[in-house]
Amino acid sequence: MSHEGTLLFLIAVLPFVGALLPGLMIRAGRTVCAVSTAVPTLLALIMLLVLAPAVLRGEVVQANIDWLPQLGLSASFFLDGLGLLFAAMILGVGLLITLYARFYLSGDDPMGQFYTYLLLFQGAMLGIVISDNILLLLIFWELTSLSSFLLIGYWKHLPEGRQGARMALAVTGSGGLAMIAGMLILGSVVGSYNLTDILQAGDAIRASEWYLPALILILLGAFTKSAQFPFHFWLPHAMAAPTPVSAYLHSATMVKAGVFLMARMWPALAGTDAWFYIVATTGLITMVIGALIALFKDDLKALLAFSTVSHLGLLTMLLGFGTEAAAVAAVFHIINHLTFKAALFMTAGIVDHETHTRDIKRLGGLRHLMPVTFLIGTVAALSMAGIPLFNGFLSKEMMLEEASHTDWFGSPYAVPILATIGALLSVAYSFRFVSHVFLGPKREDYPNAPHDPPFGMWAAPAILAFLVIVIGVAPFLAEGIVTAAANAITGADLHPHLKIWHGVTPALWMSIVAVLGGAVLLTLHRPLDRAWISAPRPEAKPMFDGLVAALVAASRWITDISHNGAISRYLAIFTITSVLLGFAAYSGSGLAMPTRGLLGVPPVIAVGWIMLIVATVSIVVMHHYRFRALTLLGIIGLSISAGFAYLSAPDLALTQISVETVTIMLLLLALHFLPKVTPKESAIGLRIRDGIIALAAGGGVGSLAYAFMMRDIETISDYHIDNSYEGGGGTNVVNVILVDFRGYDTYGEIIVLGIAGLVIYALMHALLDGPAAKRLKNTDYSQDRSRDRHPLMMVVVTRVLMPIALVVGLYIFLRGHNQPGGGFVAGLVVAIALLMQYMASGFAWTQERKKIEYHTMIGLGVLVAGLTGIGAWLLGQPFLTSAYTYVHLPPIEEFELATAMLFDLGVFLTVLGAVMLMLYSLSRIARFAGETVNVTPMDYDPGGYVTDEEAER
Amino acid sequence: MELIVASTVGVLTAGGVYLLLRLRTFPVILGLALLSYAVNVFLFASGRLAIDQSPILAKYGEATYTDPLPQALVLTAIVISFGMTAVLVMIGLGAYLEAESDRVDIEPEMRDATDKGESA
């Protein structure tokens, strides 16, 4: 990446990094907080200015970091004239807003939050204007929707703020979704997601049959964001935000994003009839309607909001014209609108701040009390009205000039007349802003006695008003940036000359009509206002609320139908669907001929099979008696282990039999606290329904199993068998697969098992802290209890068995690599050996003799297994490559040492730890339920008894 | 032998599904246990059945072996399904102790109550 590219990348990242600062710095005070917001913005602005000369010369700065090139995803940025213009506006106004907000926000407002949101929003906006990858652009686009939601709803205590934020998010967010679809279409038409490529493929895009859908979808995104009719209604409601937010979002940034996007996509999408009629018409309608509504709004900010809607319509219309001169006018007006509109919003904020009202009907005569504010407001308003020597005049003239020779459906008059009406209304509401707020007699009934605010508050709008005049008087100063941006939009080499006097043109006459007509309209405002208020007109908010309520009702209806809280119902639906899908797959292609014959059945196996079937049917029939059902479950598990052993799967047989034991113990412990009998409550119909579902599922799975068992298959297992000894150093292929070939899977599995153990531990603690604890203490479990809880025979037998079981466990572990066994089985066997002690002598007694915590054991196991895997890295091998050697230690026979055994040790420790932790948790509950704690191995001491007898003798 | 294994899988599945559809936690857990037996045997059988061909390499002479891969997969599946059963048992136990009922479904009147609670 070039030096410039690095700078560009930093510009993109700075606001997001900076967003971390204000939240922290607020502790150091409000001014420090504001400064910490200004610093990243200022840094980014300086970097931008470093890049500016090259961009103004027509160069394009690029920065590119590939992420997933196969998917067309990359973090690529570029800066051309258009991007420079917008980035400068975003950062420049961002800086002014930071200053203004420092004085605007009161001490009760959480300022750190505000500046964090502001920087997030700034970063998202910057991202939009300098992204080179449209997928990246879409992400930033959605980020602006989200961060503006936070900003608009900043005053969380105001319902209007919350509702306005929600409405803005719903409208701009759904437009953004439409735009994603449109952009994806563009990307697939062009074959690249790079904006640079797309902009050069304009002809191919316009010729594609997907052009119109893509155009409409992308315009939906742009129109919702830029508040174009009929999506304009969210913008006025977003005025519930603090004024700095309104000034930032609705003059310079958020709403201009849609305009930016249309300008950006201009070379790819513009120039067709569809573009002209959709974009120019929408813009024209929005301009007139927005201006009309603005004239009759009494809320200062609502007036400005609708005037913004109107001016955005003007910009959209200019871009819709599709001519190069119109593009120049649009760029120039973007700059001018930014300067006067941001100044006006800040003025409105100052008036609100000082008088405590924004209602125009309660204001007037402020020019004596707030001369500075009056001056700033007047300059900005006159510019908005399009009065000569202010910058608004220049771009409005250019707009009228373009409108004057635009045909619309064959009519040469429609556009010029409507544009003039729009301009006329614009003059009227601008004059109204000045005359009804500042002019007129001084009043006695302001809610708060107004005076000019401190310098810090009026400095920002003053700078903007100064720019209004400078550009208005010396427009050639803006020529450089306007040329660069217009060239970036059109791709042409334009040399526009911005000047005040164009001679007596149609546009001048239209302007004169507009100014005079606007002045006349203002004098008639009072009767017109009365007529407006009494006239019926559609209100957007109730319609929007109604739509949202209908959507909520619809989704609630769907949820209630599909998600009614009955698990058995979901499971039934799920099972039926699976069976049907399986049947559909089967009936699609049928079956090939069997290639294998049946194996014979020895009588022992037949007996085992009958036991298993009888046990299963019995469980189903008498599952109400829970204890009995558990016993039957044990029979099934044992039969299956026997089957595994017979069918050449000794490892499975060992695992199954030990898991079976542990499972039954666990269920027994749990059953202690649960009801011992399941009530018979299912209706007969329900039972028949479930029976049919169950038989269908069983029949389907059974026949599937039979079908594939009768046919041969190509497997990858030969590889494992061939390489087990050479590569893995073991003759038990199953174990070698577990610890070597698929060691990564096993590693994941022991982690899952460890997590399961910890989850159970956590659940137990949550349970004992909740209301369940009280219930446990108050329930009488004494009837379940045997009077001799720790019988002598049991204690003695388990003590004797303990070392034997441990040795067996060790043996199974050590031979695992070459013979049936291994870490899983060994872990379970040792767990059972320990559990026997718990059962014989009670929980507390055994717990006292425990040397290591089970959590530690789980962690240690995962760690050992992981370190073994990492060890392979040190030797330059992939993760979990095993190494082995043969050792001869007299007097033992030659034996093998493999790193795989170390891995198996990790498995062993995790399994042991997890199983023990699970059962420990259940016994913990038992102790809570009033189980007495014994410190001796048995309830009475047989030895002591003997001594007593001896003493008697 | 294939018929025996297939019928075992079928019967265990049917029993498991039937118990899964019951209304109390304990039969549901039992059903899940039956179903995991069925699934494990099913997976194991996908390596085809063989007798006296354990995948333990013989030191001397040629021998044929059964497919070891399904066995390895089923081995971990058995252990994991134990872990999951244990978690379910704990959840079921917790639910019973907290709610005084071991029903798995939200009863209609309770459902209405929660709906009201949400909208309030």
Contacts between the chains, C-beta under 8 A, distances in Angstrom:
chain1	res1	chain2	res2	distance
A	564	B	106	7.9
A	564	B	111	6.9
A	565	B	105	6.0
A	565	B	106	3.2
A	565	B	110	8.0
A	565	B	111	5.0
A	566	B	105	4.2
A	566	B	106	7.2
A	567	B	28	7.8
A	567	B	104	4.8
A	567	B	105	5.9
A	568	B	20	7.7
A	568	B	21	4.8
A	568	B	22	7.1
A	568	B	23	6.2
A	568	B	104	6.6
A	568	B	105	6.2
A	569	B	105	7.7
A	571	B	20	5.5
A	571	B	21	6.0
A	572	B	21	5.8
A	575	B	17	5.7
A	596	B	2	7.8
A	596	B	48	7.1
A	598	B	1	6.5
A	598	B	2	5.4
A	598	B	3	6.8
A	599	B	1	3.7
A	599	B	2	6.6
A	599	B	49	5.8
A	599	B	51	6.4
A	600	B	1	6.7
A	601	B	1	5.4
A	601	B	4	6.0
A	605	B	1	7.4
A	605	B	4	6.9
A	606	B	4	7.6
A	609	B	4	5.0
A	609	B	7	7.7
A	609	B	8	6.7
A	612	B	8	6.1
A	612	B	11	7.8
A	613	B	7	7.5
A	613	B	8	7.5
A	613	B	11	5.6
A	616	B	11	5.2
A	616	B	12	6.0
A	616	B	15	4.6
A	616	B	34	6.9
A	617	B	11	7.5
A	617	B	15	7.2
A	619	B	15	6.2
A	619	B	19	7.3
A	619	B	30	6.6
A	619	B	34	7.1
A	620	B	15	4.9
A	620	B	18	5.6
A	620	B	19	6.7
A	623	B	19	6.1
A	623	B	22	7.3
A	623	B	27	5.0
A	623	B	30	6.2
A	626	B	26	5.4
A	629	B	27	7.8
A	629	B	30	5.7
A	630	B	30	7.9
A	633	B	30	6.4
A	633	B	33	6.1
A	633	B	34	7.7
A	636	B	12	7.5
A	636	B	34	7.2
A	636	B	37	6.4
A	637	B	37	7.1
A	640	B	8	7.9
A	640	B	37	5.8
A	640	B	40	7.8
A	640	B	41	6.5
A	643	B	5	7.5
A	643	B	8	7.5
A	643	B	41	7.6
A	644	B	44	7.2
A	646	B	51	6.8
A	647	B	1	7.9
A	647	B	5	7.8
A	647	B	44	7.7
A	647	B	49	5.5
A	647	B	50	6.8
A	647	B	51	6.5
A	647	B	66	7.8
A	648	B	50	4.9
A	648	B	51	6.3
A	648	B	52	6.4
A	648	B	53	4.7
A	648	B	54	4.6
A	648	B	55	7.3
A	648	B	65	8.0
A	648	B	66	4.5
A	649	B	44	6.5
A	649	B	54	7.2
A	649	B	66	7.5
A	649	B	71	5.1
A	649	B	74	7.9
A	650	B	54	5.6
A	650	B	56	7.6
A	651	B	71	6.2
A	651	B	75	5.8
A	652	B	44	6.6
A	652	B	71	5.7
A	652	B	74	5.8
A	652	B	75	5.9
A	652	B	78	7.2
A	655	B	75	5.3
A	655	B	78	5.1
A	655	B	79	6.8
A	656	B	40	7.9
A	656	B	78	5.9
A	659	B	78	5.3
A	659	B	79	6.5
A	659	B	82	4.8
A	662	B	82	6.5
A	663	B	33	7.0
A	663	B	82	5.7
A	663	B	85	6.2
A	663	B	86	8.0
A	666	B	85	7.5
A	666	B	86	5.7
A	666	B	89	6.1
A	667	B	29	7.3
A	667	B	89	6.5
A	670	B	89	4.7
A	670	B	90	7.8
A	670	B	92	7.4
A	670	B	93	5.2
A	671	B	26	7.4
A	673	B	93	5.9
A	673	B	96	7.2
A	673	B	97	6.8
A	674	B	25	7.5
A	674	B	26	5.9
A	674	B	92	7.6
A	674	B	93	6.8
A	674	B	96	5.8
A	674	B	102	6.2
A	675	B	26	7.9
A	675	B	96	8.0
A	675	B	102	6.5
A	678	B	22	7.3
A	678	B	24	5.0
A	678	B	26	6.3
A	678	B	27	5.8
A	679	B	24	7.7
A	681	B	23	6.4
A	682	B	22	7.1
A	682	B	23	6.5
A	690	B	17	7.8
A	690	B	18	5.5
A	690	B	21	4.2
A	690	B	22	7.9
A	691	B	18	6.2
A	693	B	17	6.3
A	693	B	18	7.8
A	693	B	21	6.9
A	694	B	13	7.8
A	694	B	14	4.4
A	694	B	15	7.1
A	694	B	16	7.9
A	694	B	17	4.1
A	694	B	18	3.8
A	694	B	21	7.3
A	695	B	14	5.4
A	697	B	13	5.5
A	697	B	14	6.4
A	697	B	17	4.6
A	698	B	10	4.3
A	698	B	11	6.2
A	698	B	12	7.7
A	698	B	13	4.2
A	698	B	14	2.8
A	698	B	15	7.5
A	698	B	17	6.9
A	699	B	10	6.0
A	699	B	14	7.4
A	701	B	9	5.8
A	701	B	10	6.0
A	701	B	13	4.5
A	701	B	38	6.8
A	701	B	42	6.6
A	702	B	6	5.0
A	702	B	7	6.0
A	702	B	9	5.3
A	702	B	10	2.3
A	702	B	11	7.5
A	702	B	13	6.9
A	703	B	6	7.1
A	703	B	10	7.4
A	705	B	5	6.8
A	705	B	6	4.5
A	705	B	9	4.6
A	705	B	10	7.4
A	705	B	41	8.0
A	705	B	42	5.4
A	705	B	45	5.4
A	706	B	2	6.2
A	706	B	3	6.8
A	706	B	6	3.6
A	708	B	45	7.6
A	708	B	46	6.3
A	709	B	2	4.5
A	709	B	5	6.8
A	709	B	6	6.5
A	709	B	45	5.6
A	709	B	48	6.2
A	709	B	49	6.3
A	710	B	2	6.3
A	712	B	48	7.3
A	713	B	48	7.2
A	715	B	47	7.5
A	715	B	67	5.6
A	715	B	69	6.8
A	716	B	69	7.0
A	717	B	47	7.5
A	717	B	67	4.6
A	717	B	68	5.9
A	717	B	69	4.8
A	720	B	68	5.8
A	720	B	69	6.3
A	721	B	55	6.9
A	721	B	57	7.4
A	721	B	65	5.5
A	721	B	68	6.7
A	724	B	57	6.2
A	725	B	57	5.6
A	731	B	56	5.8
A	731	B	57	3.9
A	731	B	59	7.5
A	732	B	55	7.3
A	732	B	56	5.4
A	732	B	57	7.9
A	733	B	55	4.0
A	733	B	56	7.3
A	733	B	57	6.7
A	733	B	65	7.0
A	733	B	68	4.0
A	734	B	55	5.6
A	734	B	68	4.9
A	734	B	71	4.8
A	734	B	72	4.9
A	734	B	75	6.6
A	737	B	68	6.0
A	737	B	69	6.4
A	737	B	72	4.0
A	738	B	72	5.2
A	738	B	75	6.7
A	738	B	76	7.1
A	742	B	72	6.6
A	745	B	76	7.1
A	746	B	76	6.3
A	749	B	76	4.7
A	749	B	79	7.2
A	749	B	80	5.9
A	752	B	80	6.1
A	752	B	83	6.8
A	753	B	79	6.3
A	753	B	80	6.4
A	753	B	83	4.7
A	756	B	83	3.6
A	756	B	84	6.7
A	756	B	86	6.3
A	756	B	87	5.3
A	757	B	83	7.3
A	757	B	86	8.0
A	759	B	87	5.6
A	759	B	90	7.7
A	760	B	86	5.9
A	760	B	87	5.9
A	760	B	90	4.7
A	763	B	87	7.8
A	763	B	90	4.8
A	763	B	91	6.7
A	763	B	94	5.7
A	764	B	90	6.9
A	766	B	94	7.4
A	767	B	93	7.7
A	767	B	94	4.8
A	767	B	97	6.3
A	767	B	98	7.4
A	770	B	98	6.1
A	771	B	98	6.3
A	772	B	94	6.8
A	772	B	97	3.6
A	772	B	98	4.9
A	775	B	97	5.8
A	775	B	100	7.4
A	776	B	97	6.5
A	818	B	56	7.6
A	819	B	56	6.4
A	820	B	54	7.5
A	820	B	56	6.9
A	824	B	75	6.3
A	824	B	76	7.4
A	824	B	79	5.5
A	828	B	79	7.8
A	911	B	79	6.7
A	914	B	83	6.6
A	915	B	82	7.9
A	918	B	83	7.8
A	918	B	86	4.6
A	918	B	90	7.8
A	921	B	90	7.0
A	922	B	90	7.5
A	922	B	93	7.8
A	925	B	93	7.4
